[in-house]
Amino acid sequence: MEEKVYRTMKSVGIGNLIFGILIILFGLASGIAVIVNGAKLLARKSDLTF
């Protein structure tokens, strides 16, 4: 009986770890994309007139 509990806890722990790593990677990728787009806007600041 205890083995089933430990197996369940192990699989849930691994799933949470993978989910956390994916969230960190997605956050880094979106942060880099925002920085790159901001740099493009700053580089063309003189061309943008309203």
Secondary structure in CASP SS format (residue, H / E / C, confidence):
PFRMAT SS
TARGET T0000
AUTHOR 0000-0000-0000
METHOD secondary structure of the structure
MODEL  1
M C 1.00
E H 1.00
E H 1.00
K H 1.00
V H 1.00
Y H 1.00
R H 1.00
T H 1.00
M H 1.00
K H 1.00
S H 1.00
V H 1.00
G H 1.00
I H 1.00
G H 1.00
N H 1.00
L H 1.00
I H 1.00
F H 1.00
G H 1.00
I H 1.00
L H 1.00
I H 1.00
I H 1.00
L H 1.00
F H 1.00
G H 1.00
L H 1.00
A H 1.00
S H 1.00
G H 1.00
I H 1.00
A H 1.00
V H 1.00
I H 1.00
V H 1.00
N H 1.00
G H 1.00
A H 1.00
K H 1.00
L H 1.00
L H 1.00
A H 1.00
R C 1.00
K H 1.00
S H 1.00
D H 1.00
L C 1.00
T C 1.00
F C 1.00
END
